Amino acid sequence: MADKADDKKSKATLNITPVPPIILAVIAVIAFGFTLKRSTIAPSIPTVLAPSKDNQKMYTALILEDVANMEPSKLLAAGQVDEAIGQANKEMQEKPNDLETIICVGNVLSEKGDKQRGLDLLKQTCVLAKDSRYVRINYARHLNMAGRQDDAAKEYETLCKTTAKQWLDPRIELAAIYVQKGKASEAANLHKSILEIDPENVAVKRAYCIAMARTGQEDAGFELFEKLCALPKDQQPYAENCKQLLKTSGGSSRKAVIQLKDDITLRQKQIRPRLELIELYLYLNRPKDVKEAFDAAIKVDPKSAAAHALMAEAHLKLKDNEAAKEEFKKAAALTYSNKH
């Protein structure tokens, strides 16, 4: 009887149908999917900060420097998006109540991941560190980067009202949003208040004279523009970039021009290298060479306010004030066209 039982057991074992390899593969994929889902689960929004002896850092610019040096931030800066998001989620799971971690994760997600989730985290950092102007400006910047200019403007406006007017960062960044939104009066007022604190800021002065031209002060705006263009070349807003180009070209202006033309060839549809070539010509006091570069830039972007402003500067250097004023007016109109 035992032999018969063993025989039946043996036959039963032999008759087991093997699992096809394709089914095993599907099971493996599903199992991996569950694992991946667990590892990329959206971080929860914290309600309290972990105690830290470095909590005072949140009230200084050091907090944003530290966040920029965290691994997810560095991965994102290097273009390793998936790795940055994965590392951000991992660090959030490990330190869910650490302010710098929350900021870092919020930055990464709002830039390249689940934008709304990232912004929610950054909004919560403003609650967790409600008296930190650096935490709030970081939130405002990422709202702006996410295309939510109106929300960003509200955050910047709050910062402008609650911080000393000597802190220019939120004011300069808010003015840029007013320009994007075509709000010339608001931009002009803010530029003026910035210049009361930093009267030698040439970049803000240039923006101010453009805003003046759109608020009924065209002649005064152009007069200021003329004065700015007459400043020494090393005081122009494009000076540092031109110096760097010359430095990388061994001090050779010829090589610097060739380098930019090569860059233009590689980036045919981008206007930035074309504008840099115009700026270099102006820096090298070669205004006659600007027209050809300007015409090429306008073909790429007919609505480039920056190109028209640079052409206006070239006309001034060539003593053609009438043509300069026409280009200045075009630059002002395009700057505040509200089609950014």
Secondary structure as UniProt FT lines:
FT   HELIX           2..14
FT   HELIX           21..39
FT   TURN            53..54
FT   HELIX           55..59
FT   HELIX           62..68
FT   HELIX           71..77
FT   TURN            78..79
FT   HELIX           81..94
FT   TURN            96..97
FT   HELIX           99..112
FT   HELIX           115..128
FT   TURN            129..131
FT   HELIX           133..145
FT   TURN            146..147
FT   HELIX           149..162
FT   TURN            165..166
FT   HELIX           169..180
FT   TURN            181..182
FT   HELIX           184..197
FT   TURN            199..200
FT   HELIX           202..213
FT   TURN            214..216
FT   HELIX           218..229
FT   HELIX           233..235
FT   TURN            237..238
FT   HELIX           239..248
FT   TURN            249..251
FT   HELIX           253..266
FT   TURN            267..269
FT   HELIX           272..283
FT   TURN            284..285
FT   HELIX           287..289
FT   HELIX           290..300
FT   TURN            302..303
FT   HELIX           305..317
FT   TURN            318..319
FT   HELIX           321..335
//
